[in-house]
Each structure stands twice: as structure tokens, then as C-alpha cells.
């Protein structure tokens, strides 16, 4: 099960589809395309049991100002499950919240993408929700 995050709740992941390049023509210049079936790629996963991923911290000033929102991070993951790039795909509308989410996710471990059972680089969108509870307001 995904980790319980009291201040910044995670929601379901949305995988980024990795596409296979168009097949090349066979050697010799024939106009008959090579008949290949691209292998399915399983996107990277987060919230996997055994990974102690740190929770995003709700910035103190954002709490004071009543800032809330959802940020979606696009995370490139290498074949070892480490994030190699973290970018804001959709902002929460508050830079502090976006930066807090990205800072935490850069330290996460992921289950890498898989193609034919082998770990390969891939990407996944990670949504993070920052919501003040009634007690915090």
C-alpha cells in the first residue's frame, strides 16, 4: 500500500506511455516494412512496500498563508529505480508547494520500468496533494 502522508496526500499515479520508434525499412532498400510488435513497457511505480520514501513537507509559510493545491511531477527514473530528473508537469499554483514536492520526490526510490522483464529507464507522473485540515486553519 502507498505510504500514509498526513500533510501532503498522494493520489494514484498516471503512467507516461513510452512508445516504440517506428520500424526501419529492411536493408537493401525494400519498400516492405519490417513486421515487429513492440514489447509492452510497464511504467515505473512508487509507493512500493519496502521503500521508505520521505513525505513532502508542508512549508510553514504556505500553511500560514493558507496555500493548498495539487502538483503533478514528471519523474524520469533510471533502471536502478533512482529519479534522474524531476520536473513540474502541472503546478499547484504555489511555488513553495511545487518545490517542496519536488525536493521530497528527488530522494525517493522507485520500482523501475520493465520491458520483457528487464529494468529499463522510464517516466511516471507523481501527483502530490497539499491540503490543510480544519485543525490547521
C-alpha positions in Angstrom: 0.0 0.0 0.0 1.2 3.6 -0.6 2.7 5.4 2.4 0.4 7.3 4.6 1.1 11.1 4.2 -0.8 13.2 6.7 0.2 16.7 5.4 0.7 16.0 1.7 -1.6 13.2 0.4 -0.5 11.2 -2.6 -3.1 10.2 -5.2 -3.0 7.5 -7.8 -0.1 7.5 -10.4 -0.7 8.1 -14.0 1.9 6.4 -16.2 3.6 8.2 -19.0 3.4 6.0 -22.1 6.7 5.1 -23.6 6.4 4.5 -27.3 8.5 2.3 -29.6 10.2 4.0 -32.5 8.8 3.4 -36.0 10.3 0.3 -37.6 13.0 0.9 -40.1 13.0 -0.5 -43.7 15.0 -3.7 -44.0 18.5 -3.5 -45.6 18.6 -3.4 -49.3 16.0 -0.6 -49.8 12.9 -2.8 -50.0 9.6 -1.0 -49.5 8.3 -3.7 -47.3 8.4 -2.6 -43.7 9.8 -4.9 -41.0 6.9 -6.6 -39.1 7.7 -6.1 -35.4 5.5 -6.0 -32.5 6.6 -3.5 -29.9 7.0 -5.0 -26.4 4.9 -3.6 -23.7 6.6 -1.4 -21.2 5.4 -1.3 -17.6 5.9 2.2 -16.2 7.9 2.9 -13.0 6.0 2.6 -9.8 6.2 4.5 -6.4 4.6 3.7 -3.1 6.1 0.2 -3.2 6.4 -1.7 0.0 9.9 -1.6 1.4 10.8 1.8 0.1 11.0 4.4 2.9 10.2 7.4 0.7 10.2 10.7 2.6 6.9 12.6 2.8 6.8 16.0 1.2 6.9 18.6 4.0 4.2 21.2 4.0 6.1 24.5 4.0 5.4 26.6 7.2 4.8 29.8 5.3 2.4 28.0 2.9 0.4 26.8 6.0 0.4 30.4 7.4 -0.9 31.8 4.1 -3.5 29.0 3.6 -1.9 27.8 0.4 -3.3 24.4 -0.8 -3.1 22.6 -4.1 -2.1 19.7 -6.2 1.2 19.5 -8.1 2.0 16.8 -10.7 5.6 16.0 -11.1 7.0 14.2 -14.2 9.8 11.9 -12.9 12.4 10.2 -15.1 13.6 7.0 -13.4 16.7 5.0 -14.3 16.9 1.3 -14.5 18.1 1.2 -10.8 14.9 3.0 -9.7 16.6 6.3 -9.0 15.0 9.6 -10.2 17.2 11.2 -12.8 15.0 14.2 -13.5 12.0 15.8 -11.7 10.0 18.5 -13.4 6.7 20.2 -12.6 4.2 18.9 -15.2 1.3 20.8 -13.6 1.8 23.5 -10.9 -0.2 23.7 -7.7 -0.2 27.5 -8.3 2.2 28.0 -5.4 5.9 27.7 -6.0 6.7 26.7 -2.4 4.4 23.7 -2.6 5.8 22.7 -6.0 9.4 22.9 -4.7 8.5 21.0 -1.5 7.0 18.2 -3.5 10.0 18.1 -6.0 12.5 18.1 -3.1 11.0 15.1 -1.5 10.5 13.1 -4.7 14.1 13.6 -5.7 15.0 11.4 -2.7 12.5 8.7 -3.5 13.2 5.2 -4.7 11.0 3.7 -7.5 10.4 0.3 -8.9 11.9 0.8 -12.4 10.0 0.5 -15.7 10.2 -3.0 -17.1 10.3 -4.3 -20.7 10.3 -8.0 -21.2 11.1 -8.5 -17.5 14.2 -6.3 -17.7 14.5 -3.0 -15.8 14.7 -0.1 -18.2 14.6 3.7 -17.9 11.1 5.2 -17.8 9.0 8.0 -16.6 5.9 8.4 -14.4 3.7 11.3 -13.3 3.5 11.7 -9.5 0.6 13.8 -8.2 1.0 15.3 -4.7 -1.9 17.0 -2.9 -1.3 19.6 -0.2 -4.4 20.2 1.8 -4.8 22.0 5.1 -7.0 20.2 7.6 -9.7 22.0 9.6 -7.4 21.9 12.7 -4.6 23.7 10.8 -6.7 26.7 9.6 
